[in-house]
Amino acid sequence: MTEHTTTTTVTDRPVEPVQTHTTVVERRSGGGSGLMMAILLLILVVGGFFAWQFMQQGEVRTDAVAGAAGEVGEAAQKVGDAAQDAAQKIGE
């Protein structure tokens, strides 16, 4: 004969069903507005640099033209003085 043993456990609380929990972490997206602002700022800085360079070159050109005009004026004065000296020598 074989003996069969059965064990029964009795508890005061009912058996709870197994619970699963899933956490979804979504990546936050700024929509690209930060990148667009950085690109716009870069464009403004580069444009400002070229505008400043253009203005500086304009001032250099103006100064060069004014200097050349002054030199032409001085040369004309010397030619006038030489012509006057020559006329005085002829008249003597």
N, CA, C and O atoms as a CHARMM CRD file, in Angstrom:
* protein
*
  368
    1    1 MET  N      0.78900  -1.16300   0.00000 PROA 1      0.00000
    2    1 MET  CA     0.00000   0.00000   0.00000 PROA 1      0.00000
    3    1 MET  C      0.83800   1.23600   0.00000 PROA 1      0.00000
    4    1 MET  O      1.89300   1.30500   0.63100 PROA 1      0.00000
    5    2 THR  N      0.36400   2.18400  -0.70000 PROA 2      0.00000
    6    2 THR  CA     1.06100   3.45200  -0.74600 PROA 2      0.00000
    7    2 THR  C      0.26900   4.49100  -0.01100 PROA 2      0.00000
    8    2 THR  O     -0.96100   4.52300  -0.02000 PROA 2      0.00000
    9    3 GLU  N      1.01800   5.32000   0.61300 PROA 3      0.00000
   10    3 GLU  CA     0.36300   6.40700   1.34000 PROA 3      0.00000
   11    3 GLU  C      0.38800   7.66300   0.49200 PROA 3      0.00000
   12    3 GLU  O      1.38500   7.94500  -0.17300 PROA 3      0.00000
   13    4 HSD  N     -0.66700   8.39500   0.51000 PROA 4      0.00000
   14    4 HSD  CA    -0.76400   9.67500  -0.17700 PROA 4      0.00000
   15    4 HSD  C     -0.91400  10.74900   0.87600 PROA 4      0.00000
   16    4 HSD  O     -1.76800  10.66100   1.75900 PROA 4      0.00000
   17    5 THR  N     -0.07000  11.76800   0.77400 PROA 5      0.00000
   18    5 THR  CA    -0.15200  12.84900   1.73400 PROA 5      0.00000
   19    5 THR  C     -0.52900  14.10300   0.97100 PROA 5      0.00000
   20    5 THR  O      0.04200  14.38200  -0.08300 PROA 5      0.00000
   21    6 THR  N     -1.46100  14.84300   1.47700 PROA 6      0.00000
   22    6 THR  CA    -1.89200  16.09100   0.86900 PROA 6      0.00000
   23    6 THR  C     -1.70500  17.18000   1.90400 PROA 6      0.00000
   24    6 THR  O     -2.12500  17.05000   3.05400 PROA 6      0.00000
   25    7 THR  N     -1.04900  18.28800   1.46000 PROA 7      0.00000
   26    7 THR  CA    -0.83900  19.40600   2.36500 PROA 7      0.00000
   27    7 THR  C     -1.68500  20.55700   1.86200 PROA 7      0.00000
   28    7 THR  O     -1.65800  20.86200   0.67000 PROA 7      0.00000
   29    8 THR  N     -2.41300  21.18400   2.71500 PROA 8      0.00000
   30    8 THR  CA    -3.25300  22.31400   2.37900 PROA 8      0.00000
   31    8 THR  C     -2.84200  23.47300   3.27100 PROA 8      0.00000
   32    8 THR  O     -2.71800  23.32700   4.48700 PROA 8      0.00000
   33    9 THR  N     -2.63000  24.64600   2.63600 PROA 9      0.00000
   34    9 THR  CA    -2.26500  25.83500   3.39300 PROA 9      0.00000
   35    9 THR  C     -3.45500  26.76900   3.38800 PROA 9      0.00000
   36    9 THR  O     -4.02000  27.05400   2.33300 PROA 9      0.00000
   37   10 VAL  N     -3.82900  27.23500   4.53300 PROA 10     0.00000
   38   10 VAL  CA    -4.96300  28.13800   4.66600 PROA 10     0.00000
   39   10 VAL  C     -4.42100  29.47600   5.17300 PROA 10     0.00000
   40   10 VAL  O     -3.69200  29.52500   6.16400 PROA 10     0.00000
   41   11 THR  N     -4.78500  30.56000   4.48100 PROA 11     0.00000
   42   11 THR  CA    -4.36000  31.89700   4.90400 PROA 11     0.00000
   43   11 THR  C     -5.58200  32.75900   5.11600 PROA 11     0.00000
   44   11 THR  O     -6.68100  32.44100   4.66000 PROA 11     0.00000
   45   12 ASP  N     -5.36500  33.88300   5.83500 PROA 12     0.00000
   46   12 ASP  CA    -6.47100  34.79100   6.12300 PROA 12     0.00000
   47   12 ASP  C     -6.77000  35.73100   4.95100 PROA 12     0.00000
   48   12 ASP  O     -7.86400  36.29100   4.87400 PROA 12     0.00000
   49   13 ARG  N     -5.85200  35.90000   4.08200 PROA 13     0.00000
   50   13 ARG  CA    -6.07200  36.81600   2.95800 PROA 13     0.00000
   51   13 ARG  C     -6.15300  36.01800   1.66100 PROA 13     0.00000
   52   13 ARG  O     -5.58400  34.93400   1.53300 PROA 13     0.00000
   53   14 PRO  N     -6.88400  36.59600   0.70000 PROA 14     0.00000
   54   14 PRO  CA    -7.00700  35.86400  -0.56100 PROA 14     0.00000
   55   14 PRO  C     -5.72600  36.01100  -1.39600 PROA 14     0.00000
   56   14 PRO  O     -4.94700  36.94400  -1.20400 PROA 14     0.00000
   57   15 VAL  N     -5.54200  35.11800  -2.27400 PROA 15     0.00000
   58   15 VAL  CA    -4.37700  35.15200  -3.14800 PROA 15     0.00000
   59   15 VAL  C     -4.55300  36.31500  -4.12200 PROA 15     0.00000
   60   15 VAL  O     -5.56600  36.42000  -4.81300 PROA 15     0.00000
   61   16 GLU  N     -3.53600  37.18900  -4.16000 PROA 16     0.00000
   62   16 GLU  CA    -3.60200  38.37300  -5.02800 PROA 16     0.00000
   63   16 GLU  C     -3.15400  37.99300  -6.43200 PROA 16     0.00000
   64   16 GLU  O     -2.24200  37.18600  -6.61200 PROA 16     0.00000
   65   17 PRO  N     -3.81000  38.58600  -7.42200 PROA 17     0.00000
   66   17 PRO  CA    -3.35600  38.29300  -8.78100 PROA 17     0.00000
   67   17 PRO  C     -2.01000  38.97900  -9.04800 PROA 17     0.00000
   68   17 PRO  O     -1.67600  39.97500  -8.40500 PROA 17     0.00000
   69   18 VAL  N     -1.26600  38.45700  -9.97100 PROA 18     0.00000
   70   18 VAL  CA     0.03600  39.01800 -10.32100 PROA 18     0.00000
   71   18 VAL  C     -0.19700  40.32600 -11.07400 PROA 18     0.00000
   72   18 VAL  O     -0.96500  40.38100 -12.03400 PROA 18     0.00000
   73   19 GLN  N      0.48600  41.38000 -10.61400 PROA 19     0.00000
   74   19 GLN  CA     0.35000  42.68700 -11.25700 PROA 19     0.00000
   75   19 GLN  C      1.63400  43.00800 -12.01500 PROA 19     0.00000
   76   19 GLN  O      2.74100  42.77900 -11.52700 PROA 19     0.00000
   77   20 THR  N      1.45800  43.53500 -13.20300 PROA 20     0.00000
   78   20 THR  CA     2.61500  43.99600 -13.96500 PROA 20     0.00000
   79   20 THR  C      2.51900  45.50800 -14.09200 PROA 20     0.00000
   80   20 THR  O      1.42800  46.07600 -14.14500 PROA 20     0.00000
   81   21 HSD  N      3.66400  46.13800 -14.13900 PROA 21     0.00000
   82   21 HSD  CA     3.71400  47.59700 -14.22500 PROA 21     0.00000
   83   21 HSD  C      4.69900  47.95900 -15.33000 PROA 21     0.00000
   84   21 HSD  O      5.84000  47.49800 -15.32600 PROA 21     0.00000
   85   22 THR  N      4.25800  48.78300 -16.27400 PROA 22     0.00000
   86   22 THR  CA     5.11000  49.22900 -17.36900 PROA 22     0.00000
   87   22 THR  C      5.25400  50.73600 -17.28400 PROA 22     0.00000
   88   22 THR  O      4.25800  51.45700 -17.22100 PROA 22     0.00000
   89   23 THR  N      6.48800  51.21400 -17.28200 PROA 23     0.00000
   90   23 THR  CA     6.75500  52.64800 -17.26000 PROA 23     0.00000
   91   23 THR  C      7.29300  53.04500 -18.62600 PROA 23     0.00000
   92   23 THR  O      8.28200  52.48600 -19.10000 PROA 23     0.00000
   93   24 VAL  N      6.63500  54.01000 -19.25400 PROA 24     0.00000
   94   24 VAL  CA     7.06200  54.51000 -20.55100 PROA 24     0.00000
   95   24 VAL  C      7.65000  55.89400 -20.33600 PROA 24     0.00000
   96   24 VAL  O      6.95900  56.79900 -19.86900 PROA 24     0.00000
   97   25 VAL  N      8.92200  56.06300 -20.67400 PROA 25     0.00000
   98   25 VAL  CA     9.59000  57.35200 -20.54700 PROA 25     0.00000
   99   25 VAL  C      9.72500  57.91500 -21.95200 PROA 25     0.00000
  100   25 VAL  O     10.47200  57.38700 -22.77600 PROA 25     0.00000
  101   26 GLU  N      8.99300  58.99300 -22.21600 PROA 26     0.00000
  102   26 GLU  CA     9.04400  59.60800 -23.53200 PROA 26     0.00000
  103   26 GLU  C     10.13500  60.66400 -23.56200 PROA 26     0.00000
  104   26 GLU  O     10.30800  61.43300 -22.61600 PROA 26     0.00000
  105   27 ARG  N     10.85900  60.68400 -24.65600 PROA 27     0.00000
  106   27 ARG  CA    11.92000  61.67000 -24.82200 PROA 27     0.00000
  107   27 ARG  C     11.29200  63.01800 -25.11600 PROA 27     0.00000
  108   27 ARG  O     10.44900  63.14400 -26.00400 PROA 27     0.00000
  109   28 ARG  N     11.70500  64.01600 -24.37100 PROA 28     0.00000
  110   28 ARG  CA    11.16000  65.35800 -24.55200 PROA 28     0.00000
  111   28 ARG  C     11.76400  65.98700 -25.79300 PROA 28     0.00000
  112   28 ARG  O     12.97700  65.93400 -25.99600 PROA 28     0.00000
  113   29 SER  N     10.93600  66.56900 -26.60300 PROA 29     0.00000
  114   29 SER  CA    11.40400  67.19400 -27.83300 PROA 29     0.00000
  115   29 SER  C     11.03600  68.66400 -27.80600 PROA 29     0.00000
  116   29 SER  O      9.91000  69.02600 -27.46400 PROA 29     0.00000
  117   30 GLY  N     11.99500  69.51400 -28.16900 PROA 30     0.00000
  118   30 GLY  CA    11.73800  70.95100 -28.19600 PROA 30     0.00000
  119   30 GLY  C     11.13300  71.40200 -29.51100 PROA 30     0.00000
  120   30 GLY  O     10.86600  72.59100 -29.68900 PROA 30     0.00000
  121   31 GLY  N     10.91600  70.50600 -30.41100 PROA 31     0.00000
  122   31 GLY  CA    10.31700  70.86800 -31.68000 PROA 31     0.00000
  123   31 GLY  C     11.28800  71.54200 -32.63500 PROA 31     0.00000
  124   31 GLY  O     10.86700  72.01500 -33.69000 PROA 31     0.00000
  125   32 GLY  N     12.55200  71.60200 -32.30900 PROA 32     0.00000
  126   32 GLY  CA    13.53400  72.20200 -33.20000 PROA 32     0.00000
  127   32 GLY  C     13.63600  73.71200 -33.09800 PROA 32     0.00000
  128   32 GLY  O     14.40100  74.32200 -33.84600 PROA 32     0.00000
  129   33 SER  N     12.89500  74.33100 -32.20100 PROA 33     0.00000
  130   33 SER  CA    12.93500  75.79700 -32.11800 PROA 33     0.00000
  131   33 SER  C     14.29000  76.29400 -31.61000 PROA 33     0.00000
  132   33 SER  O     14.75400  77.35400 -32.03100 PROA 33     0.00000
  133   34 GLY  N     14.91400  75.55800 -30.73200 PROA 34     0.00000
  134   34 GLY  CA    16.23900  75.95400 -30.24600 PROA 34     0.00000
  135   34 GLY  C     17.27200  75.92500 -31.35900 PROA 34     0.00000
  136   34 GLY  O     18.11500  76.81600 -31.46000 PROA 34     0.00000
  137   35 LEU  N     17.20300  74.90800 -32.18300 PROA 35     0.00000
  138   35 LEU  CA    18.12100  74.80400 -33.31200 PROA 35     0.00000
  139   35 LEU  C     17.87600  75.92700 -34.31000 PROA 35     0.00000
  140   35 LEU  O     18.82600  76.50400 -34.83900 PROA 35     0.00000
  141   36 MET  N     16.62600  76.23800 -34.56800 PROA 36     0.00000
  142   36 MET  CA    16.29900  77.32000 -35.50100 PROA 36     0.00000
  143   36 MET  C     16.80700  78.66500 -34.97300 PROA 36     0.00000
  144   36 MET  O     17.31000  79.48000 -35.74700 PROA 36     0.00000
  145   37 MET  N     16.68200  78.90200 -33.67700 PROA 37     0.00000
  146   37 MET  CA    17.16700  80.15100 -33.08800 PROA 37     0.00000
  147   37 MET  C     18.69000  80.23900 -33.19900 PROA 37     0.00000
  148   37 MET  O     19.23000  81.31300 -33.46600 PROA 37     0.00000
  149   38 ALA  N     19.37900  79.12500 -32.99600 PROA 38     0.00000
  150   38 ALA  CA    20.84000  79.12300 -33.10700 PROA 38     0.00000
  151   38 ALA  C     21.27500  79.42300 -34.54000 PROA 38     0.00000
  152   38 ALA  O     22.22800  80.17300 -34.75500 PROA 38     0.00000
  153   39 ILE  N     20.58700  78.84500 -35.51200 PROA 39     0.00000
  154   39 ILE  CA    20.91800  79.10000 -36.91700 PROA 39     0.00000
  155   39 ILE  C     20.65200  80.55800 -37.26400 PROA 39     0.00000
  156   39 ILE  O     21.45900  81.18900 -37.94700 PROA 39     0.00000
  157   40 LEU  N     19.52700  81.10100 -36.80000 PROA 40     0.00000
  158   40 LEU  CA    19.19900  82.50200 -37.06600 PROA 40     0.00000
  159   40 LEU  C     20.24400  83.42900 -36.44800 PROA 40     0.00000
  160   40 LEU  O     20.66200  84.40300 -37.07600 PROA 40     0.00000
  161   41 LEU  N     20.66300  83.13000 -35.23000 PROA 41     0.00000
  162   41 LEU  CA    21.68500  83.94300 -34.57200 PROA 41     0.00000
  163   41 LEU  C     23.00400  83.88500 -35.34900 PROA 41     0.00000
  164   41 LEU  O     23.67300  84.90500 -35.51200 PROA 41     0.00000
  165   42 LEU  N     23.36900  82.71300 -35.81900 PROA 42     0.00000
  166   42 LEU  CA    24.59700  82.56900 -36.60000 PROA 42     0.00000
  167   42 LEU  C     24.52000  83.38400 -37.89000 PROA 42     0.00000
  168   42 LEU  O     25.49200  84.03600 -38.27100 PROA 42     0.00000
  169   43 ILE  N     23.37600  83.34900 -38.55800 PROA 43     0.00000
  170   43 ILE  CA    23.20100  84.12000 -39.79300 PROA 43     0.00000
  171   43 ILE  C     23.31700  85.61200 -39.50700 PROA 43     0.00000
  172   43 ILE  O     23.94300  86.34500 -40.27200 PROA 43     0.00000
  173   44 LEU  N     22.71500  86.06400 -38.40800 PROA 44     0.00000
  174   44 LEU  CA    22.78900  87.48600 -38.06400 PROA 44     0.00000
  175   44 LEU  C     24.21700  87.91700 -37.74300 PROA 44     0.00000
  176   44 LEU  O     24.64300  89.00200 -38.13900 PROA 44     0.00000
  177   45 VAL  N     24.94700  87.08100 -37.03400 PROA 45     0.00000
  178   45 VAL  CA    26.33100  87.42100 -36.68300 PROA 45     0.00000
  179   45 VAL  C     27.19700  87.49400 -37.94300 PROA 45     0.00000
  180   45 VAL  O     27.97900  88.43100 -38.10400 PROA 45     0.00000
  181   46 VAL  N     27.06200  86.51900 -38.82400 PROA 46     0.00000
  182   46 VAL  CA    27.85700  86.52000 -40.06100 PROA 46     0.00000
  183   46 VAL  C     27.47300  87.71400 -40.92900 PROA 46     0.00000
  184   46 VAL  O     28.34800  88.37500 -41.49000 PROA 46     0.00000
  185   47 GLY  N     26.17600  87.99800 -41.04700 PROA 47     0.00000
  186   47 GLY  CA    25.73200  89.15700 -41.82700 PROA 47     0.00000
  187   47 GLY  C     26.24000  90.46000 -41.24400 PROA 47     0.00000
  188   47 GLY  O     26.65400  91.35100 -41.98500 PROA 47     0.00000
  189   48 GLY  N     26.21400  90.58100 -39.92400 PROA 48     0.00000
  190   48 GLY  CA    26.73700  91.77800 -39.27400 PROA 48     0.00000
  191   48 GLY  C     28.22400  91.95200 -39.51000 PROA 48     0.00000
  192   48 GLY  O     28.70400  93.06900 -39.70200 PROA 48     0.00000
  193   49 PHE  N     28.95000  90.84700 -39.49700 PROA 49     0.00000
  194   49 PHE  CA    30.39200  90.91300 -39.75000 PROA 49     0.00000
  195   49 PHE  C     30.67300  91.43600 -41.15900 PROA 49     0.00000
  196   49 PHE  O     31.51300  92.31700 -41.34400 PROA 49     0.00000
  197   50 PHE  N     29.96500  90.88700 -42.15400 PROA 50     0.00000
  198   50 PHE  CA    30.19000  91.33500 -43.52700 PROA 50     0.00000
  199   50 PHE  C     29.75000  92.78100 -43.72400 PROA 50     0.00000
  200   50 PHE  O     30.39800  93.52600 -44.46000 PROA 50     0.00000
  201   51 ALA  N     28.66700  93.18700 -43.08200 PROA 51     0.00000
  202   51 ALA  CA    28.22700  94.58400 -43.19300 PROA 51     0.00000
  203   51 ALA  C     29.27300  95.51300 -42.58400 PROA 51     0.00000
  204   51 ALA  O     29.56700  96.57100 -43.14100 PROA 51     0.00000
  205   52 TRP  N     29.83200  95.12100 -41.44900 PROA 52     0.00000
  206   52 TRP  CA    30.86100  95.93300 -40.79600 PROA 52     0.00000
  207   52 TRP  C     32.10000  96.03000 -41.68600 PROA 52     0.00000
  208   52 TRP  O     32.68900  97.10300 -41.81400 PROA 52     0.00000
  209   53 GLN  N     32.49800  94.90900 -42.30300 PROA 53     0.00000
  210   53 GLN  CA    33.65100  94.92100 -43.20800 PROA 53     0.00000
  211   53 GLN  C     33.39400  95.83800 -44.40000 PROA 53     0.00000
  212   53 GLN  O     34.28600  96.57500 -44.82000 PROA 53     0.00000
  213   54 PHE  N     32.18600  95.79600 -44.94400 PROA 54     0.00000
  214   54 PHE  CA    31.84000  96.63200 -46.09000 PROA 54     0.00000
  215   54 PHE  C     31.91600  98.10500 -45.71500 PROA 54     0.00000
  216   54 PHE  O     32.41500  98.92400 -46.48700 PROA 54     0.00000
  217   55 MET  N     31.41500  98.44100 -44.51600 PROA 55     0.00000
  218   55 MET  CA    31.45700  99.83900 -44.07100 PROA 55     0.00000
  219   55 MET  C     32.89500 100.29100 -43.86200 PROA 55     0.00000
  220   55 MET  O     33.24300 101.42300 -44.19600 PROA 55     0.00000
  221   56 GLN  N     33.72800  99.42300 -43.31500 PROA 56     0.00000
  222   56 GLN  CA    35.13200  99.76900 -43.09200 PROA 56     0.00000
  223   56 GLN  C     35.84900  99.99700 -44.42000 PROA 56     0.00000
  224   56 GLN  O     36.66000 100.91500 -44.54000 PROA 56     0.00000
  225   57 GLN  N     35.55300  99.16800 -45.41100 PROA 57     0.00000
  226   57 GLN  CA    36.18100  99.33500 -46.72000 PROA 57     0.00000
  227   57 GLN  C     35.73200 100.63400 -47.36700 PROA 57     0.00000
  228   57 GLN  O     36.51700 101.29200 -48.05000 PROA 57     0.00000
  229   58 GLY  N     34.47500 101.00800 -47.15800 PROA 58     0.00000
  230   58 GLY  CA    33.97600 102.27400 -47.69400 PROA 58     0.00000
  231   58 GLY  C     34.70900 103.45500 -47.09000 PROA 58     0.00000
  232   58 GLY  O     35.02700 104.41600 -47.78900 PROA 58     0.00000
  233   59 GLU  N     34.98000 103.38800 -45.78300 PROA 59     0.00000
  234   59 GLU  CA    35.72000 104.46800 -45.12600 PROA 59     0.00000
  235   59 GLU  C     37.15500 104.52200 -45.63400 PROA 59     0.00000
  236   59 GLU  O     37.70300 105.60900 -45.82000 PROA 59     0.00000
  237   60 VAL  N     37.76900 103.37000 -45.86000 PROA 60     0.00000
  238   60 VAL  CA    39.13800 103.32900 -46.37600 PROA 60     0.00000
  239   60 VAL  C     39.17900 103.93000 -47.77300 PROA 60     0.00000
  240   60 VAL  O     40.09200 104.68800 -48.10000 PROA 60     0.00000
  241   61 ARG  N     38.18300 103.59100 -48.60600 PROA 61     0.00000
  242   61 ARG  CA    38.13500 104.15500 -49.96100 PROA 61     0.00000
  243   61 ARG  C     37.96900 105.66500 -49.90800 PROA 61     0.00000
  244   61 ARG  O     38.62100 106.39100 -50.65900 PROA 61     0.00000
  245   62 THR  N     37.09700 106.14100 -49.02300 PROA 62     0.00000
  246   62 THR  CA    36.87500 107.58000 -48.90000 PROA 62     0.00000
  247   62 THR  C     38.15900 108.27600 -48.47600 PROA 62     0.00000
  248   62 THR  O     38.52000 109.32200 -49.01700 PROA 62     0.00000
  249   63 ASP  N     38.84800 107.68500 -47.49800 PROA 63     0.00000
  250   63 ASP  CA    40.11300 108.26800 -47.04500 PROA 63     0.00000
  251   63 ASP  C     41.15300 108.25400 -48.16200 PROA 63     0.00000
  252   63 ASP  O     41.91600 109.20900 -48.30700 PROA 63     0.00000
  253   64 ALA  N     41.19200 107.18500 -48.95200 PROA 64     0.00000
  254   64 ALA  CA    42.15900 107.09700 -50.04900 PROA 64     0.00000
  255   64 ALA  C     41.86800 108.14600 -51.11400 PROA 64     0.00000
  256   64 ALA  O     42.79100 108.78100 -51.62500 PROA 64     0.00000
  257   65 VAL  N     40.60200 108.33400 -51.45100 PROA 65     0.00000
  258   65 VAL  CA    40.23700 109.33700 -52.45900 PROA 65     0.00000
  259   65 VAL  C     40.56400 110.73400 -51.95000 PROA 65     0.00000
  260   65 VAL  O     41.07800 111.56700 -52.69700 PROA 65     0.00000
  261   66 ALA  N     40.26500 110.99300 -50.67600 PROA 66     0.00000
  262   66 ALA  CA    40.56400 112.31100 -50.11100 PROA 66     0.00000
  263   66 ALA  C     42.06800 112.55700 -50.09500 PROA 66     0.00000
  264   66 ALA  O     42.52300 113.66200 -50.39100 PROA 66     0.00000
  265   67 GLY  N     42.84200 111.52500 -49.74800 PROA 67     0.00000
  266   67 GLY  CA    44.29900 111.66500 -49.74900 PROA 67     0.00000
  267   67 GLY  C     44.83800 111.91700 -51.14700 PROA 67     0.00000
  268   67 GLY  O     45.71600 112.76000 -51.33600 PROA 67     0.00000
  269   68 ALA  N     44.31500 111.19000 -52.12200 PROA 68     0.00000
  270   68 ALA  CA    44.76400 111.38200 -53.50600 PROA 68     0.00000
  271   68 ALA  C     44.39400 112.76900 -54.00600 PROA 68     0.00000
  272   68 ALA  O     45.18300 113.40400 -54.70600 PROA 68     0.00000
  273   69 ALA  N     43.21500 113.24300 -53.65900 PROA 69     0.00000
  274   69 ALA  CA    42.80900 114.59400 -54.07800 PROA 69     0.00000
  275   69 ALA  C     43.71700 115.64400 -53.45700 PROA 69     0.00000
  276   69 ALA  O     44.06600 116.63300 -54.10100 PROA 69     0.00000
  277   70 GLY  N     44.09900 115.42500 -52.20200 PROA 70     0.00000
  278   70 GLY  CA    45.02000 116.35300 -51.54800 PROA 70     0.00000
  279   70 GLY  C     46.37300 116.37400 -52.23900 PROA 70     0.00000
  280   70 GLY  O     46.97100 117.43600 -52.41000 PROA 70     0.00000
  281   71 GLU  N     46.85800 115.19900 -52.63600 PROA 71     0.00000
  282   71 GLU  CA    48.14200 115.12600 -53.33100 PROA 71     0.00000
  283   71 GLU  C     48.06400 115.79200 -54.70300 PROA 71     0.00000
  284   71 GLU  O     49.00900 116.45900 -55.12400 PROA 71     0.00000
  285   72 VAL  N     46.94400 115.61400 -55.39800 PROA 72     0.00000
  286   72 VAL  CA    46.76900 116.27200 -56.69900 PROA 72     0.00000
  287   72 VAL  C     46.75100 117.78200 -56.51500 PROA 72     0.00000
  288   72 VAL  O     47.32100 118.52300 -57.31600 PROA 72     0.00000
  289   73 GLY  N     46.09000 118.23200 -55.45100 PROA 73     0.00000
  290   73 GLY  CA    46.05200 119.66800 -55.16500 PROA 73     0.00000
  291   73 GLY  C     47.43600 120.22300 -54.89500 PROA 73     0.00000
  292   73 GLY  O     47.78600 121.30100 -55.37500 PROA 73     0.00000
  293   74 GLU  N     48.23100 119.47700 -54.11800 PROA 74     0.00000
  294   74 GLU  CA    49.60100 119.91500 -53.83400 PROA 74     0.00000
  295   74 GLU  C     50.44100 119.94400 -55.11400 PROA 74     0.00000
  296   74 GLU  O     51.22300 120.87100 -55.32200 PROA 74     0.00000
  297   75 ALA  N     50.28100 118.94100 -55.96100 PROA 75     0.00000
  298   75 ALA  CA    51.03100 118.90100 -57.22200 PROA 75     0.00000
  299   75 ALA  C     50.62100 120.05500 -58.12600 PROA 75     0.00000
  300   75 ALA  O     51.46800 120.66200 -58.78100 PROA 75     0.00000
  301   76 ALA  N     49.33700 120.36000 -58.16600 PROA 76     0.00000
  302   76 ALA  CA    48.87100 121.48800 -58.98500 PROA 76     0.00000
  303   76 ALA  C     49.44500 122.79600 -58.46300 PROA 76     0.00000
  304   76 ALA  O     49.79600 123.68200 -59.24300 PROA 76     0.00000
  305   77 GLN  N     49.53700 122.91500 -57.15500 PROA 77     0.00000
  306   77 GLN  CA    50.11900 124.11800 -56.55600 PROA 77     0.00000
  307   77 GLN  C     51.58300 124.25200 -56.96700 PROA 77     0.00000
  308   77 GLN  O     52.03700 125.34600 -57.30500 PROA 77     0.00000
  309   78 LYS  N     52.31600 123.14900 -56.94100 PROA 78     0.00000
  310   78 LYS  CA    53.73200 123.18300 -57.33700 PROA 78     0.00000
  311   78 LYS  C     53.87600 123.55100 -58.81100 PROA 78     0.00000
  312   78 LYS  O     54.76500 124.32200 -59.17400 PROA 78     0.00000
  313   79 VAL  N     53.00500 123.00200 -59.66300 PROA 79     0.00000
  314   79 VAL  CA    53.05300 123.33800 -61.09400 PROA 79     0.00000
  315   79 VAL  C     52.75000 124.81400 -61.28600 PROA 79     0.00000
  316   79 VAL  O     53.39700 125.49200 -62.08500 PROA 79     0.00000
  317   80 GLY  N     51.76600 125.30500 -60.55100 PROA 80     0.00000
  318   80 GLY  CA    51.42000 126.72800 -60.64500 PROA 80     0.00000
  319   80 GLY  C     52.56700 127.61000 -60.19900 PROA 80     0.00000
  320   80 GLY  O     52.85400 128.62600 -60.83100 PROA 80     0.00000
  321   81 ASP  N     53.22900 127.22800 -59.11100 PROA 81     0.00000
  322   81 ASP  CA    54.37600 127.99800 -58.62200 PROA 81     0.00000
  323   81 ASP  C     55.51900 127.97100 -59.64000 PROA 81     0.00000
  324   81 ASP  O     56.17000 128.98800 -59.88100 PROA 81     0.00000
  325   82 ALA  N     55.75500 126.79800 -60.23300 PROA 82     0.00000
  326   82 ALA  CA    56.82900 126.68900 -61.23000 PROA 82     0.00000
  327   82 ALA  C     56.50900 127.53100 -62.45700 PROA 82     0.00000
  328   82 ALA  O     57.39600 128.17400 -63.01700 PROA 82     0.00000
  329   83 ALA  N     55.25200 127.53200 -62.87700 PROA 83     0.00000
  330   83 ALA  CA    54.86200 128.34500 -64.04100 PROA 83     0.00000
  331   83 ALA  C     55.02000 129.81800 -63.72800 PROA 83     0.00000
  332   83 ALA  O     55.44300 130.59200 -64.58700 PROA 83     0.00000
  333   84 GLN  N     54.69200 130.21300 -62.52900 PROA 84     0.00000
  334   84 GLN  CA    54.82300 131.61200 -62.14200 PROA 84     0.00000
  335   84 GLN  C     56.29800 132.00500 -62.09700 PROA 84     0.00000
  336   84 GLN  O     56.67000 133.08700 -62.55000 PROA 84     0.00000
  337   85 ASP  N     57.13200 131.12900 -61.55300 PROA 85     0.00000
  338   85 ASP  CA    58.57500 131.40400 -61.52500 PROA 85     0.00000
  339   85 ASP  C     59.12900 131.52400 -62.95000 PROA 85     0.00000
  340   85 ASP  O     59.94700 132.40000 -63.23200 PROA 85     0.00000
  341   86 ALA  N     58.67600 130.64000 -63.84200 PROA 86     0.00000
  342   86 ALA  CA    59.14700 130.68800 -65.23500 PROA 86     0.00000
  343   86 ALA  C     58.68800 131.97300 -65.91100 PROA 86     0.00000
  344   86 ALA  O     59.44000 132.58000 -66.67400 PROA 86     0.00000
  345   87 ALA  N     57.46900 132.38500 -65.63600 PROA 87     0.00000
  346   87 ALA  CA    56.95700 133.62100 -66.24300 PROA 87     0.00000
  347   87 ALA  C     57.73200 134.82200 -65.72900 PROA 87     0.00000
  348   87 ALA  O     57.99300 135.75600 -66.48700 PROA 87     0.00000
  349   88 GLN  N     58.09800 134.81300 -64.47500 PROA 88     0.00000
  350   88 GLN  CA    58.86900 135.92700 -63.91700 PROA 88     0.00000
  351   88 GLN  C     60.26500 135.97100 -64.54500 PROA 88     0.00000
  352   88 GLN  O     60.78900 137.05000 -64.82100 PROA 88     0.00000
  353   89 LYS  N     60.86200 134.80500 -64.76900 PROA 89     0.00000
  354   89 LYS  CA    62.20200 134.76900 -65.36700 PROA 89     0.00000
  355   89 LYS  C     62.15800 135.25100 -66.81600 PROA 89     0.00000
  356   89 LYS  O     63.08600 135.91500 -67.27600 PROA 89     0.00000
  357   90 ILE  N     61.09800 134.92400 -67.52800 PROA 90     0.00000
  358   90 ILE  CA    60.96900 135.37200 -68.91400 PROA 90     0.00000
  359   90 ILE  C     60.74900 136.88200 -68.93200 PROA 90     0.00000
  360   90 ILE  O     61.27100 137.57900 -69.80300 PROA 90     0.00000
  361   91 GLY  N     59.99200 137.37700 -67.99000 PROA 91     0.00000
  362   91 GLY  CA    59.68900 138.79900 -67.93200 PROA 91     0.00000
  363   91 GLY  C     60.87700 139.62900 -67.48200 PROA 91     0.00000
  364   91 GLY  O     60.83700 140.84700 -67.65300 PROA 91     0.00000
  365   92 GLU  N     61.87700 139.08400 -66.94600 PROA 92     0.00000
  366   92 GLU  CA    63.01500 139.85600 -66.45300 PROA 92     0.00000
  367   92 GLU  C     63.95500 140.19900 -67.50900 PROA 92     0.00000
  368   92 GLU  O     64.96700 140.85000 -67.24700 PROA 92     0.00000
